[in-house]
C-alpha cells in the first residue's frame, strides 16, 4: 500500500504509448506504470531524484532576527490549514497559533497538505483567540489582520516605518465569516488584498501567501 507520509526520493516522467498522456509518476505510487487515463502501457522519458529538504539550508528564521507568527482563526478546512503551514515554513514563520475550530496539524489532511511543515513550524492550540491576542499585545507583539474592513489599507501601500516589537502576528480568518470582530479591534493594522476580477476575496490559504510575501520585507505603523 502506498503511504503518502513516506518521503519521496525520485520520480519519472512517462508518456503513454496509446493516448500520448505525459505525466509524472512518483516512486511506489499505486498507479504503477499504467496510464492513469486509458490504462495503456507507458514509457519513461525522464528519471530524476528529488532533493531532500534540509532545514539548515531552507530555514530563514534565525536570519530574520524577529519572531513572526500566523494565527488561524476558526479556519474550517484542514486542506487550507496544511497549505498555510507550508507557506508559513517557506516564509520563515516561527510559530502558528491554531484557534477555535481550526483543525490541528495532527489531522491527516493537514499533514498530507503541509508536506512536513507541521513539524518545522512550531504550533500551539488555543480555544479563544481573543484572549490569546490580548496576552501577546501585553508582551509587545504587533498584530495585523487580513480582512475586508472599513479600517483596512491596501496591502503593499503602507508607509515603511521602523519600530521595535517582540514579534509580528498575522491573523487570517474563517473562510465564510472572516476574522472575529473582536480580533479585528485588537489589530494594530488591517490589510486587504485588492481584487481585480468578479470575486471579492481569495481562498484563505492563497491570501495568506500573498500577505506573507508582501509583508516579509515591510514594517508598518499603527
C-alpha positions, 0 to 999 in steps of 0.5 A, a space after each residue: 500500500 502506498 503511504 503518502 507520509 513516506 518521503 519521496 526520493 525520485 520520480 519519472 516522467 512517462 508518456 503513454 504509448 496509446 493516448 500520448 498522456 505525459 505525466 509524472 509518476 512518483 516512486 511506489 505510487 499505486 498507479 504503477 506504470 499504467 496510464 492513469 487515463 486509458 490504462 495503456 502501457 507507458 514509457 519513461 522519458 525522464 528519471 530524476 531524484 528529488 532533493 531532500 529538504 534540509 532545514 539548515 539550508 531552507 530555514 530563514 528564521 534565525 536570519 530574520 532576527 524577529 519572531 513572526 507568527 500566523 494565527 488561524 482563526 476558526 479556519 474550517 478546512 484542514 486542506 487550507 490549514 496544511 497549505 498555510 503551514 507550508 507557506 508559513 515554513 517557506 516564509 520563515 514563520 516561527 510559530 502558528 497559533 491554531 484557534 477555535 475550530 481550526 483543525 490541528 496539524 495532527 489531522 491527516 489532511 493537514 499533514 498530507 497538505 503541509 508536506 512536513 511543515 507541521 513539524 518545522 513550524 512550531 504550533 500551539 492550540 488555543 480555544 479563544 483567540 481573543 484572549 490569546 491576542 490580548 496576552 501577546 499585545 501585553 508582551 509587545 507583539 504587533 498584530 495585523 489582520 487580513 480582512 475586508 474592513 472599513 479600517 483596512 489599507 491596501 496591502 503593499 501601500 503602507 508607509 515603511 516605518 521602523 519600530 521595535 516589537 517582540 514579534 509580528 502576528 498575522 491573523 487570517 480568518 474563517 473562510 465564510 465569516 472572516 476574522 472575529 470582530 473582536 480580533 479585528 479591534 485588537 489589530 494594530 493594522 488591517 490589510 486587504 488584498 485588492 481584487 481585480 476580477 468578479 470575486 471579492 476575496 481569495 481562498 484563505 490559504 492563497 491570501 495568506 501567501 500573498 500577505 506573507 510575501 508582501 509583508 516579509 520585507 515591510 514594517 508598518 505603523 499603527 
